Amino acid sequence: MDRAVGNWHWDDVRFFLAVARAGSLSAAARALRVGHVTVGRRITLLEQRLGVTLLNRTPDGFATTSAGEAILRQCTAMETAALDLERIAAGRDMLTTGLVRVTTTEAIAYQLVAPVIAALRRTHPELQVDLIVGVRSLDIARSDADLAVRLARPSASDLVCRRLGNVGFSLYASKRYLAKSGTPKRGQGLGGFDLISFTGAPAAMSPFFMGESLDGARIALRCDNPLIQLKAAADGAGIAELACFLGDSSPELVRVWPNEAPARRTAWLILHQHLRRSARVRTVSAAITEAFSRQRKTLEQGYRG
């Protein structure tokens, strides 16, 4: 059943906000997990109800009209109120059933979260977990996810951040690459070497490449998936900065500086304050926390530490 305020339907407003933020029907459809035809239809319904055009198609995508801009703040307020209502209700849910959406990086999902989910399913078969992976930080304040495990602490006041521990990172390359290109000297930069990096600059990864100067370095590959970075490094494409538990798992890779202590980055468990009392969210967060504690040495030092 649609939630309505007068002749406004919140579900239609939700679609308008998604297109206004994403700038395209396809991107909004991915965010809302529906087809782009559905997004277009719901926008048309809202415009018909209000009697105005809210979005114009441009060569670069969709842009809000003056009427769309005029109601954007009120639509955002409706979204905030609706999400607060859902979170407050979910926060008082005492049943360990239903859906929990967890977001983290591919590497942490592979090493930690996926095994946690498998174990939880054996003891809580009515629990469903959506695992959303990637370096892009989803907005928990807008309920893009219920829980996040991230290497950067957000500053929003309505989020609860719990320190899980440290994750160790080091530089890795194949023996073949180092035999061909030589081994860089610690503290003298990575000029002249081939690097495997990210398409952007994730704040949690700073400083990059263990603080070495990148002046004169060649970018061999940019990719936001650390498993692909690992594969590229194993195939001799260059030097990658990887979580030690991931880099050490590949027999084709060696640490560029095996006697150097890993660079440590703090991992945080993040949730909205209204979900602290939700039984299903507490169950998943407790399991992730316990697993991190159990694997603390491996996560900090890798398998060769």
NUTORLUM-193779 format. One record per residue (C-alpha): x negated, y, z; residue in three letters. Coordinates in steps of 0.25 Angstrom, whole numbers, plus 2048, in hexadecimal, padded with zeros to 3 digits. Example, Ala and Ser with C-alpha at 12.3 -4.5 7.8 and 13.67 -1.06 7.14 Angstrom:
2
7CF7EE81FALA;7C97FC81DSER;
end
This chain:
305
800800800MET;7FB80E7FCASP;7F8817808ARG;7FF825804ALA;7FF833809VAL;80B83A803GLY;8098377F4ASN;7FA8347F6TRP;7F68267F6HIS;7E88247FDTRP;7E48197F4ASP;7E58227E8ASP;7DE82D7EFVAL;7D38237F2ARG;7D18207E3PHE;7D082F7E0PHE;7C58317EBLEU;7BE8257E5ALA;7BE82B7D7VAL;7BB8397DCALA;7AE8347E3ARG;7A982A7D9ALA;7AD8327CCGLY;7B28267C4SER;7BD81B7C4LEU;7B38107C3SER;7AB8147CFALA;7B78177D8ALA;7BD8097D4ALA;7B08037D9ARG;7B080A7E6ALA;7BF8077E8LEU;7BD7F87E2ARG;7C97FA7D8VAL;7C97FB7C9GLY;7C78087C2HIS;7D58087BCVAL;7DB8077CATHR;7D38147CEVAL;7D881B7C2GLY;7E68177C5ARG;7E681B7D3ARG;7E08297D0ILE;7EB82B7C5THR;7F68287D0LEU;7F08327DALEU;7EF83D7CFGLU;7FE83A7CBGLN;80283A7DAARG;7FB8487DCLEU;7FE84D7CEGLY;7F08527CCVAL;7E384D7C5THR;7D98497CFLEU;7CE8447C6LEU;7C88487B9ASN;7C083F7B0ARG;7B38457ACTHR;7A78407A3PRO;7A083D7B1ASP;7AC8367B7GLY;7B883B7BFPHE;7B88487C6ALA;7C284E7D0THR;7CB8597CBTHR;7CE8657D3SER;7DB85E7D8ALA;7D28527DCGLY;7C885B7E3GLU;7D38627EBALA;7D88557F1ILE;7CB84E7F2LEU;7C9852801ARG;7D784D805GLN;7D58407FECYS;7C883E805THR;7CF841812ALA;7D983780FMET;7CE82D80CGLU;7C883081ATHR;7D582E821ALA;7D882181AALA;7CB81B81DLEU;7CB82082BASP;7D881982DLEU;7D380C827GLU;7C680C82FARG;7CE80F83CILE;7D7803839ALA;7CC7FA835ALA;7C47FE841GLY;7CF7F884AARG;7D07EB842ASP;7CC7E084CMET;7CC7D5841LEU;7BF7D083BTHR;7C67CE82DTHR;7C77D6821GLY;7BD7DE819LEU;7B07E581DVAL;7A87ED812ARG;7997ED814VAL;78F7F480CTHR;7807F380CTHR;7747F1803THR;7727E57FAGLU;7667E1802ALA;76D7E2810ILE;7797DB80AALA;7717CF805TYR;7697CD812GLN;7727D181DLEU;7817D481AVAL;7857C9810ALA;7807BE81APRO;7887C5825VAL;7957C581DILE;7937B681AALA;7917B3829ALA;79D7BC82CLEU;7A67B5822ARG;7A47A8829ARG;7A97AE837THR;7B37B8832HIS;7B97B2825PRO;7C47BD824GLU;7B97C8823LEU;7B67CD815GLN;7A97D6813VAL;7A77DE806ASP;7987E0805LEU;7957ED7FDILE;7867EE7F9VAL;77D7F97F4GLY;7748057F8VAL;78080E7F6ARG;785812804SER;794810804LEU;79D81A80CASP;7A2813818ILE;7A982081CALA;7B281E810ARG;7B380F813SER;7AB80B807ASP;7A6800811ALA;7A87FC81FASP;79A7F9823LEU;78C7FD81DALA;77E7F8820VAL;77580381BARG;76780781CLEU;76B81681DALA;77481B829ARG;77F824824PRO;78283182CSER;79283182CALA;79783383ASER;7A2829839ASP;79981D835LEU;793814840VAL;78581083CCYS;77E804844ARG;76F802842ARG;76D7F483DLEU;75D7F483DGLY;7537F5832ASN;7517F0824VAL;7427EF81FGLY;73E7F3811PHE;7317F180ASER;72C7F27FBLEU;72C7E57F3TYR;7267E17E6ALA;7237D47DESER;7157CF7DFLYS;7157D07D0ARG;7187DE7D0TYR;70D7E17DBLEU;7037D97D3ALA;7067E17C7LYS;7077EF7CDSER;6FF7EE7DAGLY;7047F17E8THR;7077FF7ECPRO;6FF8047F8LYS;707808804ARG;708817806GLY;70381A7F8GLN;71181B7F1GLY;7178127E6LEU;71281A7DAGLY;7108117CEGLY;7198067D3PHE;7268017CEASP;7328037D8LEU;73F7FC7D9ILE;7498067E0SER;75780B7E1PHE;75F8137D8THR;76281E7E2GLY;75B8217EFALA;76281A7FBPRO;760822808ALA;75D815810ALA;751811807MET;74A81E80ASER;73E81F80APRO;73D8167FEPHE;73280C7FBPHE;72D80D80AMET;72A81C808GLY;72081A7FDGLU;71E8257F3SER;7258227E6LEU;71E82C7DDASP;7198257D0GLY;7218197D3ALA;7298137C8ARG;73880F7CAILE;7398017C4ALA;7487FE7C8LEU;7538057CFARG;75E7FD7D6CYS;7667FE7E2ASP;7677EF7E5ASN;75B7EA7EDPRO;75D7DC7E8LEU;75B7E17DAILE;74F7E97DFGLN;7497DC7E5LEU;74B7D57D8LYS;7447DF7D0ALA;7397E07D9ALA;7377D17D9ALA;7377D17CAASP;72B7DB7CBGLY;7327E87C7ALA;72B7F07D3GLY;72C7F37E1ILE;7397F37E9ALA;73C7F87F7GLU;7457ED7FDLEU;74A7E880BALA;7407DF810CYS;74A7D3812PHE;74D7D5803LEU;73F7D67FEGLY;7397CB806ASP;7447C2801SER;73E7C27F3SER;7327B97F1PRO;72E7C17E4GLU;72C7CE7EDLEU;7217D27F6VAL;7217DE7FFARG;7187E97F9VAL;7127EC807TRP;7137DF80EPRO;70C7E481BASN;7157F181BGLU;7217F1825ALA;72E7F381EPRO;73580081DALA;7417FF827ARG;74F805824ARG;75A80582ETHR;7677FD82BALA;774803830TRP;7827FC831LEU;78C80782EILE;79B807830LEU;7A6811832HIS;7A9814841GLN;7B881083FHIS;7B480283BLEU;7AC7FF848ARG;7B87F884EARG;7BC7F0842SER;7BA7E1845ALA;7B67DD837ARG;7AC7E9836VAL;7A67E6843ARG;7A47D7840THR;79D7DA833VAL;7947E5839SER;7907DD845ALA;78C7D183CALA;7847DB833ILE;77D7E0840THR;77A7D2845GLU;7747CE838ALA;76B7DA837PHE;7667D7845SER;7647C9842ARG;75C7CC835GLN;7557D883BARG;7477D3839LYS;74A7CF82ATHR;7517DC827LEU;7467E482DGLU;7397DD828GLN;73E7D381DGLY;73A7C581CTYR;72B7C881CARG;72A7D1827GLY;
end
